[in-house]
Amino acid sequence: MAAKAPVKKNLSAIKRARQSEKRNERNKNERSKIKGVMKSVETAVKSGEKDAAAGVLLRAVKTINSARSKGIIHKNNAARKISKLTKKVNAVLQTGA
């Protein structure tokens, strides 16, 4: 972990540091959610459950798009993640159809 920043001298810098900490925590939670839904999609794909995979994919897309719109992840990063998950789910849906 990074060392704590030196104590700020003016009020605006103090407020900025406080806001930055809050935003950092919020963004960390959102990125963690993204990783969790991605993992759940991959788990559903590995188990071969078609309905579960499709349902979890929708939830994952919604979570990723939400993070993208809030500026937590870049739009191309979001598109790449969604594309990757969709390919995996489509592969499962095609097998045995």
JOFENLIN-V969118 format. One record per backbone hydrogen bond with DSSP energy under -0.5 kcal/mol. NH is the residue of the N-H (numbers start at 0). CO is the residue of the C=O. If there is no record, write none. Layout:
nh=NH co=CO
nh=NH co=CO
//
This chain:
nh=13 co=9
nh=14 co=10
nh=15 co=11
nh=16 co=12
nh=17 co=13
nh=18 co=14
nh=19 co=15
nh=20 co=16
nh=21 co=17
nh=22 co=18
nh=23 co=19
nh=24 co=20
nh=25 co=21
nh=26 co=22
nh=27 co=23
nh=28 co=24
nh=29 co=25
nh=30 co=26
nh=31 co=27
nh=32 co=28
nh=33 co=29
nh=34 co=30
nh=35 co=31
nh=36 co=32
nh=37 co=33
nh=38 co=34
nh=39 co=35
nh=40 co=36
nh=41 co=37
nh=42 co=38
nh=43 co=39
nh=44 co=40
nh=45 co=41
nh=46 co=42
nh=47 co=43
nh=47 co=44
nh=48 co=43
nh=49 co=47
nh=52 co=48
nh=53 co=49
nh=54 co=50
nh=55 co=51
nh=56 co=52
nh=57 co=53
nh=58 co=54
nh=59 co=55
nh=60 co=56
nh=61 co=57
nh=62 co=58
nh=63 co=59
nh=64 co=60
nh=65 co=61
nh=66 co=62
nh=67 co=63
nh=68 co=64
nh=69 co=65
nh=70 co=67
nh=71 co=66
nh=72 co=66
nh=77 co=73
nh=78 co=74
nh=79 co=75
nh=80 co=76
nh=81 co=77
nh=82 co=78
nh=83 co=79
nh=84 co=80
nh=85 co=81
nh=86 co=82
nh=87 co=83
nh=88 co=84
nh=89 co=85
nh=90 co=86
nh=91 co=87
nh=92 co=88
nh=93 co=89
nh=94 co=90
nh=96 co=93
//
